[in-house]
Amino acid sequence: MAEQTLNIPQLLVFLAVTVLALRWWFKPASASTPTSAANRRPNPAQIDQLAQMFPQLDRRTIAWNLQRNGGNVQGVTETVLGGRSLEQPPPSFQLPPSRTATPTGGPARSATRQPAKPAQPDLITRYNLASKVGQATTTATEEQPKGKVWSQDKNERQANLQRRREEMILAARRKMEEKAKAEQKTA
């Protein structure tokens, strides 16, 4: 039987691999952070997003907390929604340049928001009530049964709710037209 022996080159390779593995395993986390998360500037789009969600917060404070969290928008959002206050930036912290022309985001921000809003059709168009606008809907409200509030039939409930929605929209339209007529008479 042959005995296994450890020779010197095998022992040196084993020690070198062990030392490298231990250095990698116990490497301090601070050695990689200055170049990655701590000095990384937050994205101006992220700052704008959080500033729109929480207008009471200062953009500089948002940028500081995003930088401290490595750009984690969800972490900053959870901090604010959890009722905790954000960490205040040091006086030496500079706010990264914004996407808008003005750093305060006053007129330029509102000007960029308006074209981005899609135009919503009015309720009459959305629910196809143009044919019912001219009809007298006061008789329709008198015809509905007052005793039965909620039906067991799903289709009947849906029809009742749709009818009530249409009546509410048309009643609101009538009130708005009456108000406009009253304003025209006073003017």
ABEGO torsion letter per residue (X at the ends): XBBBBBBAAAAAAAAAAAAAAAAAAABBAAAAAAABAAABBBBAAAAAAAAAABAABBAAAAAAAAAAAGGBAAAAAAAAAAGBBBBBBBAABBBBBBABABAAGBAAAAAAAAAABBBBBBAAAAAGAAAAAABBAAAAAAABBAABABBABAAAAAAAAAAAAAAAAAAAAAAAAAAAAAAAAAX
